[in-house]
């Protein structure tokens, strides 16, 4: 309940999530920070902490783990 208004406000400011938590995505070292282990670009990883972008510019990488 507390996070929803903050996410809405950030959306109005143009700040967007890279991917939602628990999403399985292709690993991109430019957008993701791998939490342990190694992965080749394109490998399937799971988001543990959502990262943020502002107008296409990286603010904070999403933390991911191997699936």
Kinemage of the C-alpha trace (Angstrom):
@kinemage 1
@onewidth
@group {chain A} dominant
@subgroup {mainchain}
@vectorlist {calphas} color= white
{ca unk a 1} P 0.000 0.000 0.000
{ca unk a 2} L 2.827 2.461 0.725
{ca unk a 3} L 4.770 1.649 -2.430
{ca unk a 4} L 1.916 2.117 -4.934
{ca unk a 5} L 1.663 5.944 -4.579
{ca unk a 6} L 5.455 6.274 -4.846
{ca unk a 7} L 5.536 4.125 -8.003
{ca unk a 8} L 2.697 6.197 -9.477
{ca unk a 9} L 4.539 9.444 -8.750
{ca unk a 10} L 7.771 8.114 -10.229
{ca unk a 11} L 5.834 7.093 -13.339
{ca unk a 12} L 4.473 10.633 -13.659
{ca unk a 13} L 8.061 11.920 -13.459
{ca unk a 14} L 9.124 9.573 -16.260
{ca unk a 15} L 11.009 7.083 -14.067
{ca unk a 16} L 10.268 3.522 -15.202
{ca unk a 17} L 11.111 0.101 -13.816
{ca unk a 18} L 13.495 -2.003 -15.899
{ca unk a 19} L 11.511 -5.147 -15.041
{ca unk a 20} L 9.171 -6.170 -12.213
{ca unk a 21} L 10.455 -8.299 -9.348
{ca unk a 22} L 10.225 -12.065 -10.052
{ca unk a 23} L 10.161 -11.524 -13.838
{ca unk a 24} L 12.348 -13.838 -15.895
{ca unk a 25} L 14.251 -11.871 -18.506
{ca unk a 26} L 17.257 -12.183 -20.804
{ca unk a 27} L 20.441 -11.073 -19.032
{ca unk a 28} L 21.777 -7.725 -20.214
{ca unk a 29} L 24.910 -6.611 -18.321
{ca unk a 30} L 24.083 -2.988 -19.179
{ca unk a 31} L 20.744 -3.178 -17.309
{ca unk a 32} L 21.275 -5.993 -14.807
{ca unk a 33} L 23.585 -6.642 -11.857
{ca unk a 34} L 24.114 -10.368 -11.367
{ca unk a 35} L 23.962 -11.383 -7.689
{ca unk a 36} L 26.468 -14.234 -7.635
{ca unk a 37} L 27.752 -16.511 -10.335
{ca unk a 38} L 28.302 -15.659 -13.967
{ca unk a 39} L 25.973 -15.492 -16.930
{ca unk a 40} L 26.377 -14.893 -20.633
{ca unk a 41} L 24.357 -12.076 -22.183
{ca unk a 42} L 20.969 -13.434 -23.205
{ca unk a 43} L 20.856 -16.108 -20.480
{ca unk a 44} L 17.580 -16.332 -18.562
{ca unk a 45} L 17.727 -14.631 -15.152
{ca unk a 46} L 15.140 -13.688 -12.526
{ca unk a 47} L 14.780 -10.151 -11.182
{ca unk a 48} L 15.232 -9.893 -7.402
{ca unk a 49} L 15.293 -6.078 -7.113
{ca unk a 50} L 13.836 -3.807 -9.764
{ca unk a 51} L 16.113 -1.241 -11.390
{ca unk a 52} L 15.059 2.131 -12.770
{ca unk a 53} L 15.491 4.180 -15.924
{ca unk a 54} L 14.697 7.824 -16.616
{ca unk a 55} L 13.947 8.722 -20.223
{ca unk a 56} L 15.942 5.714 -21.395
{ca unk a 57} L 18.944 6.506 -19.177
{ca unk a 58} L 19.975 4.037 -16.495
{ca unk a 59} L 19.536 5.230 -12.905
{ca unk a 60} L 19.976 1.922 -11.089
{ca unk a 61} L 20.569 -1.589 -12.429
{ca unk a 62} L 18.090 -4.333 -11.641
{ca unk a 63} L 19.568 -7.077 -9.455
{ca unk a 64} L 19.114 -10.538 -10.938
{ca unk a 65} L 19.958 -14.161 -10.163
{ca unk a 66} L 20.412 -17.192 -12.389
{ca unk a 67} L 17.330 -19.333 -12.986
